[in-house]
Amino acid sequence: MPSDAVLAVPAVAATATAVTPVLRVSGLSVEYRTARGVVHALDDVSFELAPGETLGIVGESGCGKSTLARAVVRLLDPSAGTIQLGDTDITHASRRRMRAARRDLQMVLQDPAASLDPRWTVGDLLAEPLEIHGIGSRAERRARVADLLGKVGLPPEAAQRRPHEFSGGQRQRIGIARALALEPKVVVLDEPVSALDVSVQAQILNLLTDLQRTLGVSFLFIGHDLSVVEYVSDRVAVMYLGRIVELGGRDSLWRRPAHPYTRALLDAAPRIDGPAAPAGPALTGDTPSPYDLPSGCRFHTRCPIAADVCRRLTPAMQTLSPGHHVACHFPEGRAEPSTPQPAINR
């Protein structure tokens, strides 16, 4: 990442428990039924998001990050659990109720080219959410479009052009502007910079942090690049095979990773800003099939410190320090399993 993207990391915001959350997800599960069997894409995922906070979600491909993003905005129906947006439960909201909720909950997709209708001008794309929700006159909507373009660093005349006339980074700016058109409280960002060149990634990340500082919007940031997630996030949740295995403040999690999987991810990340920290044991083996999940701790088949208890019992989420939580029988590599231990896994 260019130097302008790493000069200073934004200060960590207060944890979501300190104020009333704008988004609360409790026990969220998503299952897919296929000819081969049931895929447990998400299993008992819980977190809160505070006003003006960025919660980063990281993990390997297939861990459930994008499924979580789509379930939160109700592009997927959850199998269990609840999703609360402010004071409104949207878990099973009808299409009509979800239309009203869309004013407070928006999404930016990974591929900006696929998320923008190539037949429409940018002005029409940005004005459409305003028209759907009956906001403003035609002249007021045109003024709002020009304001949105300015906020994301594009000139007013961009409204007359079509998406294919822009670069990838510019198209993502348009996608961000469209998500902000209704002044939402929460924006879900599903790997918004992974399809962009590294230099463009830095520009988009700086844009997002500037917009958050100005507008006070909350971000749920899905990513696989640890340096990107570290740069934008206040707190980070680490996912493995559909579950959150560690959740904590960015600085706490980077300085003191407690779950073996988190430590393995950090050890595997390239370092260019100083001597590398002593690496732990490398991960071995492949990620288990989501059709046939391991018993007990799902990470035990690849964990360098797994013991018999890990194969038998599912670890409960426990608090290591204020705001730092981990689901592991041996947090921080302790020699004895922590207590309490939950019931045997299915």
C-alpha positions as CSV (number, residue, x, y, z in Angstrom):
1,M,0.0,0.0,0.0
2,P,1.3,3.5,-0.8
3,S,2.8,5.6,2.0
4,D,-0.2,8.0,2.1
5,A,-2.3,5.1,3.1
6,V,-0.2,4.0,6.1
7,L,1.1,7.2,7.6
8,A,-1.4,7.1,10.4
9,V,-4.0,4.6,11.5
10,P,-7.3,6.1,12.6
11,A,-7.9,6.1,16.3
12,V,-9.9,3.3,17.7
13,A,-13.5,4.2,18.6
14,A,-15.3,3.1,21.7
15,T,-16.6,-0.4,21.7
16,A,-20.2,-1.0,20.6
17,T,-21.3,-1.8,24.2
18,A,-20.5,1.8,25.3
19,V,-23.4,3.3,23.3
20,T,-26.6,2.2,21.8
21,P,-25.7,0.2,18.7
22,V,-27.0,1.1,15.3
23,L,-26.8,-2.6,14.3
24,R,-27.1,-5.6,16.5
25,V,-26.7,-9.2,15.1
26,S,-27.5,-12.0,17.5
27,G,-27.1,-15.8,16.9
28,L,-27.3,-15.3,13.1
29,S,-27.2,-18.6,11.1
30,V,-27.5,-19.2,7.4
31,E,-27.9,-22.7,5.9
32,Y,-28.0,-23.8,2.2
33,R,-29.8,-27.0,1.4
34,T,-28.2,-28.6,-1.7
35,A,-28.3,-32.0,-3.4
36,R,-25.1,-32.9,-1.5
37,G,-26.5,-31.9,1.9
38,V,-26.8,-28.9,4.2
39,V,-24.1,-26.2,4.1
40,H,-23.7,-24.3,7.3
41,A,-22.5,-21.0,5.9
42,L,-23.0,-19.0,9.1
43,D,-23.5,-20.4,12.6
44,D,-24.4,-18.4,15.7
45,V,-22.7,-15.1,14.7
46,S,-23.2,-12.2,17.1
47,F,-21.8,-8.7,17.2
48,E,-22.8,-5.0,17.6
49,L,-21.9,-2.0,15.6
50,A,-21.7,1.5,17.2
51,P,-22.5,4.8,15.6
52,G,-19.5,6.0,13.5
53,E,-17.6,2.8,14.0
54,T,-16.0,0.4,11.5
55,L,-16.1,-3.3,12.3
56,G,-13.8,-5.3,10.1
57,I,-14.6,-8.9,9.2
58,V,-11.6,-11.1,8.1
59,G,-10.9,-14.7,7.4
60,E,-10.0,-17.1,4.6
61,S,-12.1,-17.6,1.4
62,G,-15.2,-19.6,2.3
63,C,-15.3,-18.6,5.9
64,G,-18.7,-16.9,5.5
65,K,-17.7,-13.2,5.2
66,S,-19.7,-12.4,2.1
67,T,-22.6,-14.5,3.3
68,L,-22.7,-12.4,6.5
69,A,-22.7,-9.2,4.5
70,R,-25.6,-10.4,2.3
71,A,-27.6,-11.7,5.3
72,V,-27.2,-8.5,7.2
73,V,-28.7,-6.4,4.4
74,R,-31.4,-9.2,3.9
75,L,-30.2,-10.3,0.4
76,L,-30.2,-13.7,2.1
77,D,-32.8,-15.0,4.5
78,P,-31.3,-16.1,7.8
79,S,-32.1,-19.6,9.1
80,A,-31.9,-18.5,12.7
81,G,-31.0,-15.5,14.8
82,T,-32.0,-11.8,14.7
83,I,-30.9,-8.6,12.9
84,Q,-31.8,-5.4,14.6
85,L,-31.3,-2.1,12.8
86,G,-31.6,0.6,15.5
87,D,-34.9,-0.2,17.2
88,T,-36.3,-2.2,14.3
89,D,-36.1,-6.0,13.9
90,I,-35.5,-6.7,10.2
91,T,-34.8,-10.4,10.5
92,H,-38.0,-11.4,8.7
93,A,-39.2,-8.0,7.5
94,S,-41.4,-7.9,4.4
95,R,-40.3,-6.3,1.2
96,R,-42.3,-3.2,2.1
97,R,-40.8,-2.9,5.5
98,M,-37.3,-3.5,4.1
99,R,-37.8,-0.7,1.6
100,A,-38.2,1.7,4.5
101,A,-35.2,0.1,6.2
102,R,-33.0,0.6,3.1
103,R,-32.8,4.3,4.0
104,D,-30.7,3.4,7.0
105,L,-28.9,0.3,5.6
106,Q,-27.0,0.2,2.3
107,M,-24.3,-1.9,0.7
108,V,-21.2,-1.4,-1.6
109,L,-20.4,-4.5,-3.6
110,Q,-17.0,-5.8,-4.5
111,D,-17.2,-5.4,-8.3
112,P,-18.3,-1.8,-9.2
113,A,-18.7,-2.7,-12.9
114,A,-21.3,-5.4,-12.0
115,S,-23.2,-3.3,-9.5
116,L,-24.0,-0.3,-11.9
117,D,-26.5,-0.6,-14.8
118,P,-24.4,0.2,-17.9
119,R,-27.5,1.5,-19.7
120,W,-28.0,4.4,-17.3
121,T,-26.1,7.6,-16.8
122,V,-24.4,8.2,-13.5
123,G,-26.9,10.9,-12.7
124,D,-29.8,8.5,-13.2
125,L,-28.1,5.9,-11.1
126,L,-27.6,8.3,-8.2
127,A,-31.0,9.8,-8.5
128,E,-32.9,6.5,-8.5
129,P,-32.8,5.8,-4.7
130,L,-34.1,9.4,-4.1
131,E,-36.9,8.8,-6.6
132,I,-37.9,5.4,-5.1
133,H,-38.2,7.0,-1.6
134,G,-39.9,10.1,-2.9
135,I,-37.2,12.5,-1.7
136,G,-37.1,16.0,-3.2
137,S,-38.2,17.6,-6.5
138,R,-36.4,16.9,-9.7
139,A,-34.3,20.0,-9.3
140,E,-33.5,19.0,-5.7
141,R,-32.5,15.5,-6.8
142,R,-30.2,17.0,-9.4
143,A,-28.5,19.2,-6.8
144,R,-28.2,16.1,-4.5
145,V,-26.5,14.1,-7.3
146,A,-24.0,16.9,-7.8
147,D,-23.3,17.1,-4.1
148,L,-22.8,13.3,-3.9
149,L,-20.4,13.4,-6.8
150,G,-18.4,16.1,-5.1
151,K,-18.3,14.1,-1.9
152,V,-16.6,11.2,-3.7
153,G,-14.2,13.4,-5.7
154,L,-15.9,13.4,-9.1
155,P,-16.9,16.5,-11.1
156,P,-20.6,17.4,-11.7
157,E,-20.3,16.6,-15.4
158,A,-19.8,13.0,-14.5
159,A,-23.5,12.7,-14.1
160,Q,-24.0,12.8,-17.9
161,R,-21.7,9.8,-18.5
162,R,-22.2,6.1,-18.3
163,P,-20.3,3.7,-16.0
164,H,-18.2,2.2,-18.8
165,E,-16.6,5.6,-19.3
166,F,-14.9,5.5,-15.9
167,S,-11.9,3.6,-14.4
168,G,-12.4,0.9,-11.8
169,G,-11.6,3.3,-9.0
170,Q,-14.0,5.9,-10.3
171,R,-16.8,3.3,-10.6
172,Q,-16.3,2.4,-7.0
173,R,-16.6,6.0,-6.1
174,I,-19.9,6.1,-7.9
175,G,-21.0,2.9,-6.0
176,I,-20.1,4.6,-2.7
177,A,-22.0,7.7,-3.7
178,R,-25.0,5.7,-4.6
179,A,-24.9,3.9,-1.2
180,L,-24.7,7.3,0.6
181,A,-27.5,8.9,-1.4
182,L,-30.2,8.2,1.3
183,E,-27.8,9.2,4.2
184,P,-27.8,5.7,5.8
185,K,-26.7,5.0,9.3
186,V,-24.9,1.7,8.2
187,V,-23.1,0.8,5.0
188,V,-21.9,-2.8,4.5
189,L,-18.8,-2.8,2.4
190,D,-18.2,-6.3,0.8
191,E,-14.5,-6.3,-0.1
192,P,-14.8,-2.8,-1.8
193,V,-11.2,-2.5,-2.8
194,S,-10.1,-6.1,-3.6
195,A,-10.7,-5.6,-7.4
196,L,-8.7,-2.4,-7.6
197,D,-5.0,-1.6,-8.1
198,V,-3.1,-1.1,-4.9
199,S,-2.6,2.6,-5.5
200,V,-6.3,3.1,-6.2
201,Q,-7.1,1.0,-3.1
202,A,-5.3,3.7,-0.9
203,Q,-7.4,6.5,-2.5
204,I,-10.7,4.6,-1.9
205,L,-9.8,3.8,1.7
206,N,-8.8,7.3,2.5
207,L,-12.1,8.5,0.9
208,L,-14.1,6.1,3.1
209,T,-12.4,7.3,6.3
210,D,-13.0,10.9,5.3
211,L,-16.6,10.3,4.6
212,Q,-17.1,8.5,7.9
213,R,-15.5,11.3,9.8
214,T,-17.8,13.8,8.0
215,L,-21.0,11.9,7.9
216,G,-20.8,9.7,11.1
217,V,-21.9,6.6,9.2
218,S,-21.0,3.2,10.5
219,F,-19.2,0.6,8.3
220,L,-19.2,-3.2,8.3
221,F,-16.1,-3.8,6.3
222,I,-15.6,-7.2,4.8
223,G,-12.0,-7.9,3.7
224,H,-9.3,-10.5,3.3
225,D,-6.2,-8.2,3.2
226,L,-5.1,-7.7,6.8
227,S,-3.3,-4.5,6.2
228,V,-6.4,-3.0,4.6
229,V,-8.6,-4.2,7.5
230,E,-6.1,-2.9,10.1
231,Y,-6.1,0.6,8.4
232,V,-9.8,1.2,8.3
233,S,-11.2,-0.7,11.3
234,D,-11.9,0.2,14.9
235,R,-12.6,-3.4,15.9
236,V,-12.0,-6.7,14.0
237,A,-13.9,-10.0,14.0
238,V,-12.0,-13.1,12.8
239,M,-14.2,-15.7,11.1
240,Y,-13.5,-19.4,10.5
241,L,-15.9,-21.8,8.9
242,G,-19.0,-19.7,9.6
243,R,-18.2,-18.7,13.1
244,I,-16.5,-15.7,14.8
245,V,-13.5,-17.1,16.7
246,E,-12.1,-13.8,18.0
247,L,-13.4,-10.3,18.3
248,G,-11.6,-7.3,19.7
249,G,-10.3,-3.8,19.2
250,R,-7.9,-3.5,16.3
251,D,-4.8,-2.6,18.4
252,S,-5.6,-5.2,21.0
253,L,-6.1,-8.0,18.5
254,W,-2.9,-7.1,16.5
255,R,-0.7,-6.8,19.6
256,R,-2.2,-9.8,21.5
257,P,-3.9,-12.3,19.2
258,A,-5.4,-15.0,21.4
259,H,-6.8,-17.5,18.9
260,P,-4.4,-19.8,17.1
261,Y,-6.1,-19.0,13.8
262,T,-5.7,-15.3,14.3
263,R,-2.1,-15.7,15.1
264,A,-1.6,-17.8,12.0
265,L,-3.3,-15.1,9.8
266,L,-1.1,-12.4,11.3
267,D,2.1,-14.5,10.9
268,A,1.3,-15.2,7.3
269,A,0.8,-11.5,6.4
270,P,3.9,-9.9,4.7
271,R,5.6,-7.2,6.7
272,I,7.5,-4.3,5.1
273,D,7.7,-1.8,8.0
274,G,10.1,-3.5,10.3
275,P,11.5,-6.8,11.5
276,A,9.0,-9.6,11.5
277,A,7.7,-10.9,14.8
278,P,8.6,-14.5,15.7
279,A,6.3,-16.7,13.6
280,G,4.2,-19.4,15.2
281,P,3.6,-22.8,13.8
282,A,2.4,-22.7,10.2
283,L,-1.1,-23.9,9.3
284,T,-1.3,-27.4,7.8
285,G,-4.0,-29.1,5.9
286,D,-7.0,-27.8,4.0
287,T,-10.1,-26.1,5.3
288,P,-12.7,-28.8,6.1
289,S,-15.7,-29.2,3.8
290,P,-18.8,-27.1,4.9
291,Y,-20.8,-30.2,4.2
292,D,-19.0,-32.2,6.9
293,L,-17.9,-29.9,9.7
294,P,-15.6,-31.1,12.4
295,S,-16.9,-31.8,15.8
296,G,-15.9,-29.6,18.7
297,C,-13.8,-26.7,17.7
298,R,-13.9,-26.4,13.9
299,F,-10.3,-25.3,13.8
300,H,-8.9,-28.3,15.6
301,T,-8.0,-30.2,12.3
302,R,-5.4,-27.5,11.5
303,C,-4.6,-26.1,15.0
304,P,-1.0,-26.6,16.2
305,I,-2.0,-26.7,19.9
306,A,-5.2,-28.8,19.6
307,A,-5.9,-31.3,22.4
308,D,-8.6,-33.9,22.9
309,V,-10.9,-31.4,24.5
310,C,-10.8,-29.4,21.2
311,R,-12.1,-32.4,19.3
312,R,-14.9,-33.1,21.7
313,L,-16.3,-29.7,22.9
314,T,-17.2,-26.5,21.2
315,P,-15.4,-23.6,22.9
316,A,-17.6,-20.9,24.3
317,M,-16.9,-17.2,23.6
318,Q,-15.1,-15.8,26.6
319,T,-13.7,-12.3,27.6
320,L,-10.0,-11.9,27.9
321,S,-10.1,-8.2,28.6
322,P,-12.7,-5.5,28.1
323,G,-13.8,-5.6,24.5
324,H,-11.6,-8.6,23.6
325,H,-13.3,-11.9,23.2
326,V,-12.2,-15.3,21.9
327,A,-13.7,-18.8,21.4
328,C,-10.8,-21.1,22.3
329,H,-10.1,-23.7,24.9
330,F,-6.5,-22.6,25.1
331,P,-6.6,-18.8,24.6
332,E,-3.1,-17.4,24.1
333,G,-1.7,-20.9,24.1
334,R,-2.4,-21.7,27.7
335,A,-1.4,-25.2,28.9
336,E,-4.8,-25.9,30.5
337,P,-8.2,-25.5,28.9
338,S,-10.2,-22.5,30.1
339,T,-13.6,-22.8,31.7
340,P,-16.5,-23.0,31.4
341,Q,-16.9,-25.6,28.7
342,P,-20.1,-25.9,26.7
343,A,-22.0,-29.0,25.6
344,I,-20.8,-31.4,23.0
345,N,-21.0,-30.1,19.5
346,R,-23.5,-31.5,17.0
